[in-house]
Amino acid sequence: MTVLVCIPCLLTGGTEIQTLSLVEALVAAGHNPVIACYFEYAKGMVRRYEAAGAEVRLLSSDGSRVQGVKATAKHLWNGLRSIVREKRPEVAHVQYMAPGALPIILLKALGIKKVIATAHTSGDIYTPNGLRIIKLLSRTCLTAFQCITERAEKSFFGSSRLFDGETHRHFTIYNNLPGHISILPQPRPTFNDNHTITVGVVSRLERIKGMDLVVPAFAKAALRNPKLRLLVVGDGSLRPLMEQQAAEAGIADHVEFSGRKPQTELQDCYDRVDILLMPSRSEGFGLTAIEGMARGCVPVVAEVGGLPEVVTPDCGMLHRSEGIDDLAAKVAGLSADPARVSSMSAAAVRRAERFSTSNYRQAIARLYNSL
């Protein structure tokens, strides 16, 4: 059947990568996805969607964002109406609850009987009134509301369930490991006491990702273990601050800033990292965590969003949000116990298999069969 997948933008973030996985799963199940992108887009990402088998419709030819509720509603109505009239989709799958509930309401007004929404964040980013609207939509407009972790689902509805093949009003289907990362086929070599342990981040260097906490925490851990090294993969507005922090702490020679890397090179970056940090202030799922785990990295992550559900105690560690001292203590403790790092590395690879592409595609195929 024809599935209209609606998304605010097609850039290079985690939501777009996971939606690309949805497109691939739909194609694998024999469906025809048509993408409606409301606003901004990157030509490279559009090409990736098209290469996966989707037809992409850009509602804003120049990628500009419409301002104001009335103008946005008119922009979406005109664009979605044109696609619906031409393609006659049986199902619409709305990615991300933005801008507000407008796309869902408009799709129902256009006669789409089956509408699924996927939330890529937890409910704590919404006001109480916003949560009430989402619950109302779930009861009145949506065939199903999909969350990406049970923790997120509980934050919306107070209860959760992993998708079991039947269409409930709300359920969880985990995100999957993207195609540019493969699961490590064999365990990493066992550490010894002389091994230099590399601590790493693979991230946008922004405050929401907690990147201002990384160098101070690493500096504290390095005082206890001078063999530690820090690899920073990514770029962003906080890079000058992080470089300044390293210089002021006297550890600049222990820190490597490698800059932003194309996704095709990220696997090699993860292979260089022993302990992967994600001190995020907000994180819907934690795609970086499962990417690193698939390559044997031991994740040390903030206790926010979906991370506590993705990273289990056998394969990683949680630290208090904003807690530099706690993060430093976790890194120092791990680095002092190479055998534990090796054991957790092997467990991380096993845990990553839970988020395999095959598991995700099977769940999406069962979801659409149930419709």
VOBA-889285 format. One record per atom (N, C-alpha, C, O): residue in one letter; x, y negated, z. Coordinates in steps of 0.05 Angstrom, whole numbers, plus 5000, padded with zeros to 4 digits. Layout:
AXYZ/...
//
This chain:
M501750245000/M500050005000/M501849755000/M504249765006/T500649524994/T502049274994/T501949155021/T499749125033/V504249075032/V504448965058/V505648685056/V507748645045/L504148485066/L505148215066/L506548165092/L505348155113/V509248135090/V510848075114/V511347785116/V512547665098/C510447655137/C510647365140/C512747295161/C512847405183/I514447105154/I516747025171/I517346735167/I517146635145/P517946585189/P518446295186/P520746225168/P520546045152/C522946375171/C525346305155/C526946565149/C526646765162/L528546545128/L530346765120/L533246655121/L534346585101/L534246655145/L537046565149/L538646815156/L538247025144/T540446805176/T542147035181/T542047125211/T543947245221/G539847055224/G539547125252/G538547415257/G538047555238/G538347485282/G537547755289/G534747825280/G534248055272/T532947625281/T530147685272/T530147745242/T528647935234/E531647605226/E531747655198/E533047925192/E532148065173/I535047995207/I536348255202/I534448485209/I534348685195/Q533048455231/Q531148665239/Q528748675220/Q527748895214/T527848445210/T525748445190/T526648585164/T525048705151/L529148545158/L530248685134/L530048995139/L529449145120/S530649085163/S530249365170/S527449455167/S526849675158/L525449275174/L522649345170/L522049375140/L520649565132/V523149195124/V522749215095/V523849485084/V522449615069/E526249555093/E527449805084/E525750045093/E525450235078/A524650025117/A523050245127/A520450265111/A519450485105/L519250035104/L516750035089/L517250155061/L515650315051/V519450075048/V520050185022/V520550485023/V519650635006/A522050575044/A522550855047/A520051015051/A519851255044/A517950895063/A515451025067/A513551005044/A511251095045/G514450875022/G512850864998/G511050614995/G509250614978/H511450415013/H509850175012/H511149954995/H513549974989/N509649744989/N510649524973/N510649264989/N508549134992/P512949195001/P513048945017/P513348695000/P514948684981/V511648495007/V511948224995/V512548035019/V511048035038/I514647885016/I515547705038/I514547425033/I514947315012/A513147315053/A512447025052/A514246885072/A513846915097/C516146725062/C517846565079/C516846275080/C516546155059/Y516146175104/Y514845915106/Y516745685100/Y515945495086/F519145695111/F520845455111/F523645515101/F524045575078/E525645495119/E528445515111/E529245785101/E528045985109/Y531145795083/Y532146045074/Y535046015064/Y535945795057/A536546235065/A539146255053/A539046435029/A537846655030/K540146345007/K539946484982/K541046774985/K539946964973/G543246805000/G544347065004/G542547255017/G542347495010/M541047155037/M539147325051/M536747395034/M535747625034/V535847205017/V533647264998/V534547494980/V532947674974/R536947484970/R537947684952/R538047964966/R537548164954/R538747964992/R538848215007/R536048335009/R535748585007/Y534048175014/Y531348265016/Y530448374989/Y529148584988/E531048234968/E530348334941/E531748594934/E530548774922/A534348614942/A535748854936/A534649094952/A534849324943/A533349034975/A532149254991/A529449344979/A528349544988/G528449194959/G525949274947/G523549094952/G521249174945/A523948864964/A521748684970/A521548464949/A523548394936/E519148364945/E518648124929/E518547894949/E516947894968/V520147694944/V520347464963/V518947224951/V519547144928/R517147104967/R515746864959/R516546644979/R516146675003/L517646424969/L518546204985/L516445984984/L515945864963/L515145935007/L513045745008/L514045455006/L512645274998/S516645425013/S517945155011/S520345194992/S522345315000/S520045094968/S522145154947/S524845034955/S526945154947/D524844814970/D527444694978/D528244775006/D530244675016/G526644945019/G527345035046/G526744835068/G527744865090/S525244625062/S524744415082/S522444515100/S520844675093/R522444395124/R520344465144/R518344245146/R519044015149/V515844315144/V513644125145/V513244035174/V513544195192/Q512743775177/Q512343655204/Q509443615210/Q507943525192/G508643665234/G505843615242/G504043855239/G504444015220/V502143895257/V500444125257/V498644135231/V498444345219/K497443915224/K495643905201/K497243965175/K496344125159/A499543835172/A501143885148/A502144175147/A502244295126/T502944285170/T503844555171/T501644755164/T502044945149/A499244705175/A496944875169/A496244875139/A495745075127/K496344635127/K495744605099/K497844755082/K497244885062/H500444715090/H502644845076/H502345155077/H502645285056/L501745265100/L501445555103/L498945645088/L499045855075/W496745505091/W494245585078/W494645605047/W493845805035/N495745405036/N496145405007/N498045624998/N497445764978/G500245655012/G502145865004/G501046145008/G501246314990/L499946205032/L498946475037/L496546535020/L496246765011/R494746345015/R492446394999/R493246474970/R492046654959/S495246344960/S496246414933/S497246704932/S496646844913/I498746784952/I499847054952/I497647264956/I497547464942/V495747204975/V493647394980/V491847434956/V491047664950/R491247214942/R489547244918/R490847404896/R489547564882/E493547374894/E494947514872/E495547804880/E495147984864/K496547854905/K497548114912/K495548294926/K495848534927/R493448184938/R491348334952/R492548534972/R492048774970/P494148434991/P495348615010/P493348745028/P491448615037/E493748995035/E492049135053/E492749065082/E490949075100/V495249005087/V496148945114/V497948695114/V499448665095/A497848535134/A499748315138/A501248375164/A500048445184/H503848345163/H505548395186/H507048135192/H508948055178/V506247995214/V507347735221/V509647765239/V509447885261/Q511947665231/Q514347675247/Q514747415263/Q514847195251/Y515047445289/Y515547215306/Y513047035309/Y511846965289/M512446965333/M510046805338/M510646515334/M510646355353/A511146435309/A511746155302/A511046115273/A511446295257/P509945885266/P509245665284/P506545715298/P504445695286/G506745785323/G504345835339/G502746075328/G503846265317/A500146055331/A498346265321/A497346205293/A495646365283/L498245995281/L497145915255/L497046135234/L495046185222/P499346265229/P499346465207/P497246685212/P495946775193/I497046775237/I495146995243/I492246905238/I490747045225/I491546665247/I488846565243/I488246515213/I486046585204/L490246415199/L489846365170/L489546625155/L487946645136/L491146825162/L490947085148/L488147215152/L487047325134/K487147195176/K484447295181/K482347135165/K480447255155/A482746875164/A480846715148/A481046775119/A479046745104/L483346875109/L483646955081/L482647235076/L482847325053/G481647365096/G480347625092/G482147865096/G481348085090/I484547825108/I486248055114/I485148195139/I485048075160/K484248445136/K482948575158/K484848695178/K484248715202/K487248765169/K489148895187/K491648725189/K493148685169/V492048605213/V494348435217/V495848535241/V494748575263/I498448575238/I500348655259/I502148415265/I502948285247/A502648375290/A504648175298/A506948305313/A506448475330/T509348215307/T511648315322/T512948075337/T513647875324/A513148095363/A514447885379/A517347965383/A517948195392/H519247795376/H522047855379/H523247735404/H525747725407/T521547635422/T522447525448/T520647645470/T518747785464/S521247575494/S519547645516/S517547415521/S517847195511/G515547475537/G513447275542/G514247045560/G512746855562/D516647065572/D517346845591/D518046585577/D518446385591/I518246585550/I518746325536/I516146175532/I516245945523/Y513846295538/Y511346165533/Y510146045559/Y510746135581/T508545845555/T507145735578/T504845925585/T504046095569/P503745895609/P501346065616/P499146035595/P497846235589/N498645795585/N496645765565/N497345905539/N495646025526/G499945895532/G500846035508/G500446335510/G499646465491/L500946445534/L500546735538/L497646805536/L496947015525/R495846635546/R492946685544/R492146695515/R490446855507/I493246515499/I492546505470/I493446765457/I492046875440/I495946855464/I496947105452/I495147345459/I494547505442/K494347355484/K492547575492/K489847555478/K488747765470/L488847315474/L486347275460/L486647365431/L484847505420/L488847295418/L489347375391/L489447685389/L488447805370/S490847805409/S491048095408/S488348235409/S487948435397/R486548115424/R483848235427/R482048185403/R480448355395/T482447945390/T480447865370/T481447865341/T479847905323/C484047825337/C485047795310/C486948015301/C487248065277/L488348135320/L490548315313/L489648605314/L488248695332/T490548755294/T490249055295/T492149165316/T491449355330/A494549045318/A496549135338/A498548915343/A499048755325/F499648915367/F501748735375/F504148895383/F504149045402/Q506248875367/Q508749035371/Q510848865386/Q511348645379/C511948985407/C514148865421/C516749025415/C516549245406/I519048905421/I521549045415/I522849175439/I524749325436/T521749115463/T522549275487/T520149295505/T518249125503/E520049495522/E517849525541/E517949295561/E515849205571/R520249205568/R520548975586/R519148735575/R517748585590/A519448685549/A518148455536/A515148505535/A513548315541/E514348745529/E511448805528/E510048755555/E507848645556/K511448835576/K510348785603/K510048485609/K508248405623/S511948335599/S511848045604/S509447915590/S508547705599/F508548035568/F506147935554/F503548045567/F501647895571/F503448305572/F500948435578/F500848565606/F498748655614/G503048585620/G503048705646/G503349005646/G503649135667/S503349135622/S503749415619/S505149465593/S505349285576/S506149715589/S507649775565/S507350065558/S506750235575/R507950125533/R508150405523/R509850415498/R509650235481/L511550615496/L512950655472/L511050765451/L509250925458/F511250675426/F509450755405/F509351065403/F511451195401/D506951175403/D506651475404/D505251585379/D504451815378/G505051415358/G503851505333/G500951415330/G499851445308/E499751305351/E497051205349/E497150905353/E498750795368/T495350765339/T495250475340/T493750375365/T491350375365/H495250295385/H494150165408/H494249855404/H495449765385/R492849715421/R492849425418/R495649305421/R496349105407/H497249425438/H500049335440/H501849575447/H500949765460/F504349565438/F506249785442/F509049675436/F509349455427/T510949855441/T513749785436/T514949965415/T514750215417/I516349855395/I518049995377/I520749855379/I521049625372/Y522850005387/Y525449885391/Y526649795364/Y526049915343/N528149575364/N529749505341/N531749725335/N532249905351/N532849715311/N534749925303/N537549815296/N537849575292/L539349995296/L542149925289/L542149845259/L541249995243/P543149605253/P543149525224/P545149685208/P546949815218/G544649675182/G546149855163/G549049805161/G550549975153/H549949565169/H552849505167/H554449615190/H556949585191/I553149745209/I554549875232/I553850175232/I551550245232/S555850345232/S555450625234/S556150725262/S557750595276/I554950945270/I555551055297/I558251205296/I558751365278/L559851145316/L562551255317/L562451565316/L561151685333/P563851685298/P563551985295/P564952145316/P564252375321/Q566952025329/Q568452165350/Q569251975372/Q569551735366/P569652065397/P570351885418/P572951735413/P574751825399/R573151495425/R575551345424/R577751495439/R577251645457/P580351435433/P582451555448/P582351485478/P581451265485/T583051675494/T583051625523/T584951405531/T587251405522/F584051235549/F585851015559/F587951125578/F587551345590/N590050975581/N591851025603/N592450765617/N591550555609/D593950775639/D594450545655/D595950325641/D595750085649/N597450395620/N598950195605/N597450075581/N598449895567/H594950155578/H593350075555/H592549785559/H591549705580/T592849615538/T591849345538/T588949355531/T588149445510/I587249255550/I584349265546/I583448995534/I584048785544/T581949015512/T580948775498/T578048725506/T576348895502/V577648495517/V575048395523/V574148225499/V575748075488/G571648255491/G570848115466/G568048005467/G566348105483/V567547805451/V564847715445/V564447695415/V566347625401/V562147775406/V561447745378/V558747595378/V556647715383/S558947335372/S556547165378/S556846895364/S558946805356/R554446765362/R554546475358/R555646345383/R554846425405/L557346155380/L558646035403/L556845795412/L557545565408/E554645875425/E552645675434/E551945725463/E552445935474/R550745525476/R550145535504/R548045755509/R548345895530/I546045785492/I544045995497/I545246265498/I544146445511/K547546305485/K548946565486/K550846585510/K552246785513/G550946375526/G552646375550/G555646355544/G557246445560/M556346245521/M559146235513/M560846055529/M563346075530/D559645865543/D561145685561/D562145835586/D563745735601/L561046075591/L561746235614/L564046435609/L565246535628/V564546485583/V566346705576/V569246655585/V570346825599/V570346435577/V573246385583/V573646355613/V575646475623/P572046205628/P572446195657/P572346465670/P573946525688/A570446635662/A570246905674/A572647075666/A573847215683/F573547055641/F575847205632/F578347115647/F580047285655/A578646855651/A580946755665/A581146865694/A583346935703/K578846885707/K578847005734/K579547305734/K581047395750/A578447445714/A579147735712/A582047775705/A583247965715/A583147605688/A585947635679/A587847585702/A590147685701/L587047435722/L588847405746/L589247675759/L591347715771/R587247855758/R587448115771/R588648325752/R589748525761/N588548275726/N589648465707/N590848305684/N589448235665/P593448245685/P594748085663/P594848225636/P595648095617/K594148475635/K594148615609/K591648565592/K591448645569/L589648425604/L587248365590/L587748175567/L589347985569/R586248205545/R586348025523/R583347965516/R581648125520/L582947725505/L580247635498/L580147585468/L581747425457/L578147705454/L577647665426/L574947535422/L572947635431/V574947305409/V572447155405/V571847155375/V573347035359/V569747295368/V568847315340/V566247155337/V564247205350/G566446945320/G564146775316/G564946485317/G567246415322/D563046315312/D563546025312/D561045875322/D558945995323/G561345625328/G559145475337/G560045215351/G562445155352/S558145075363/S558744815374/S560444835399/S561744635406/L560545065413/L562145085437/L565045175433/L566545205452/R565845225408/R568545315403/R570645115414/R572545205427/P570344855409/P572344665420/P572544685451/P574644675462/L570144705464/L570144735493/L571644985502/L573144975521/M571045215489/M572345465496/M575345455492/M576845555508/E576245325471/E579145295466/E580345115488/E582545175497/Q578944905496/Q579944735517/Q580044885544/Q581944855559/Q577945045549/Q577945195574/Q580345385575/Q581645415596/A580945515553/A583245705552/A585845555557/A587545655571/A586145325544/A588545165548/A588845075576/A591045095588/E586744975588/E586844865616/E587345095636/E588545045657/A586445335630/A586845565648/A589645685644/A590445865659/G591045595623/G593745705618/G593645985606/G595546135610/I591546055592/I591246325581/I590946325551/I590046525539/A591646105538/A591146075509/A592546305494/A591546385473/D594846395504/D596346605490/D595046885494/D595847075481/H592946895511/H591547145515/H588847145500/H587347345502/V588246935486/V585646905473/V585946875443/V587646705434/E584447025428/E584447005399/E581746915389/E579747055393/F581646685375/F579246595362/F579346675333/F580846555317/S577746865325/S577946965297/S575846835279/S575946885254/G574046675289/G572046535273/G569746715265/G569646945272/R568046605248/R565646745239/R566546955218/R568246895201/K565347195219/K566047405201/K563547495186/K561347495197/P563847575161/P561547695147/P560747955160/P562348085172/Q558148025157/Q557148265170/Q558648515162/Q558948705177/T559748515138/T561248755128/T563848795143/T564949005142/E564748585158/E567248605173/E566848635203/E568748675218/L564348625212/L563848635240/L564548905253/L565448915276/Q564249125238/Q564849385249/Q567849395257/Q568449505278/D569549295241/D572449285247/D572949115272/D574749175288/C571348905275/C571648735299/C570948885324/C572348885344/Y568649025324/Y567749185347/Y569849395353/Y570249465377/D571049505333/D573049725338/D575449625353/D576949785364/R575949365354/R578149245369/R577449185398/R579149125414/V574849195404/V573849115431/V573349355449/V572149545440/D574349335473/D573849545493/D571449475511/D569649645516/I571349225520/I569249125538/I567948895523/I569148695518/L565348925517/L563848725502/L562048565521/L560448675536/L562448295520/L560948115537/L558547995522/L558747915499/M556247995537/M553847845527/M552647695551/M550647785563/P553847465558/P552847315581/P550547135574/P550346905583/S548747225557/S546547055545/S544746945567/S544247065588/R543646705561/R541646585579/R538846675570/R536946675586/S538646765545/S536146875534/S536847075513/S538547015496/E535447305513/E536047505493/E533647685490/E532847825509/G532347685467/G529947845463/G530448145465/G529048285479/F532448225450/F533148515449/F536048565456/F536648705475/G537848455441/G540648495445/G541948665423/G543148865429/L541548575398/L542648725375/L545648765377/L546648975370/T547048555386/T549948575389/T550748805408/T552748935403/A549148835428/A549749045448/A549749325434/A551649475438/I547649385419/I547549655407/I549649685384/I550549905379/E550249455371/E552349475351/E555049545364/E556449725354/G555649415386/G558149475399/G558149755411/G560149895410/M555949835423/M555750105435/M556050315414/M557350525420/A555050275390/A555350475369/A558250515362/A558950735352/R559950315367/R562850345361/R564450405386/R566950395385/G563150465408/G564550545433/G565350315451/G566850365470/C564350075447/C564749855465/C563149905491/C560950005489/V564249825513/V562749835539/V561549555543/V563049365547/P558849525542/P557649255545/P557449165574/P556649325591/V558148915579/V557648785605/V555848545598/V556748355586/V553348565606/V551348385596/V549748245618/V549648355640/A548648015612/A546947875632/A544348025636/A543348145618/E543347995660/E540748125666/E538447955657/E536947845674/V538147925631/V536047755619/V534747905596/V535948075584/G532247825590/G530847925566/G530848235565/G530348365585/G531348335541/G531348625537/G533948765544/G534049015543/L536048615552/L538648745556/L538648955578/L539849165574/P537248915601/P537249135621/P535949395612/P536449605623/E534249375591/E533049615581/E534749755560/E534849995557/V536249595545/V537949695524/V540449815536/V541350035527/V541649685555/V544149765567/V543649915593/V542749785613/T544050175594/T543550335618/T546050365635/T548250325625/P545750425661/P548050425679/P550350615671/P552650575678/D549750835656/D551751025649/D553650915627/D555851015623/C552650715611/C554150625588/C555050335590/C556450245572/G554050185610/G554749905611/G554149795639/G553349935657/M554449535641/M554049405667/M552449145663/M552749015642/L550849075683/L549348825683/L550748635703/L551748715723/H550648375696/H551648175714/H549447965718/H547647935701/R549647825740/R547647615746/R547747395725/R549947315717/S545447305716/S545347095696/S546746845708/S546246765730/E548446725692/E550046485699/E552246545719/E553646365728/G552546795726/G554446865748/G557246915737/G557947145730/I558946715737/I561646735727/I563246925745/I564647095735/D562946895771/D564547065789/D563647355787/D565347535787/D561047405784/D560047675781/D561047795755/D561848025754/L560947645733/L561947735707/L564847805709/L565748015699/A566447625721/A569347675724/A569847925740/A571648075733/A568347965762/A568748195779/A568148455764/A569548655767/K566048455748/K565348695732/K567548755712/K568348985709/V568548555698/V570648605678/V573248695692/V574548885682/A573948565714/A576448645728/A576248935738/A578149085737/G573848995750/G573549265760/G573749475739/G574949685743/L572449435716/L572649625694/L575449655684/L576449875679/S576849425680/S579549435669/S581549575687/S583549665678/A580849595713/A582549735732/A582050035733/A583450175747/D580050125718/D579350405718/D579050505689/D576850545680/P581250555676/P581150645648/P579550895643/P578250915622/A579551085662/A578051325658/A575051265657/A573551385642/R574151075674/R571350995674/R570650865647/R568450915637/V572350695637/V571850565611/V571550775589/V569750755573/S573250975589/S573151185569/S570451345572/S569251405551/S569651405596/S567151555601/S564751385592/S562951495579/M564751135599/M562450965591/M562450905561/M560350875550/S564750905549/S564950865520/S563551095506/S561951045487/A564051335514/A562751575502/A559751565507/A558251635489/A558951485531/A556051465537/A554751245521/A552351275513/A556151035515/A555150815499/A554450905471/A552450835459/V556251065459/V555751175432/V553251345433/V551551335414/R552951515453/R550551685455/R548051525458/R545951585446/R548251315474/R545851135478/R545050995452/R542750965446/A547050915436/A546550775411/A544950955391/A543450845375/E545251215394/E543751395376/E540751365379/E539151435361/R539951275403/R537051235408/R535851025389/R533451025383/F537550845379/F536750625363/F537450665333/F537950475319/S537550915325/S538450975298/S536350885277/S534050845284/T537250845253/T535550775231/T533350985226/T531050915221/S534151235229/S532151455224/S529851445244/S527551485237/N530551395270/N528451375290/N526551135284/N524151165287/Y527750915276/Y526050675271/Y524250725247/Y521950665247/R525450835225/R523850875201/R521551075206/R519351045195/Q522051275223/Q520051465229/Q517751325244/Q515351385239/A518451145263/A516351005278/A514650825260/A512250815262/I515950685241/I514550505223/I512750665204/I510450585199/A513750885194/A512151055177/A509651155192/A507451155180/R509951235217/R507651335232/R505751105238/R503251145238/L506750865243/L505050635248/L503350585224/L500850555226/Y504550575201/Y502950505177/Y501150735168/Y499050685156/N501950975173/N500151205168/N497651185186/N495451255177/S498051085210/S495751065229/S493750855221/S491550855230/L494650675203/L492850455194/L490950555172/L489250405163/
//
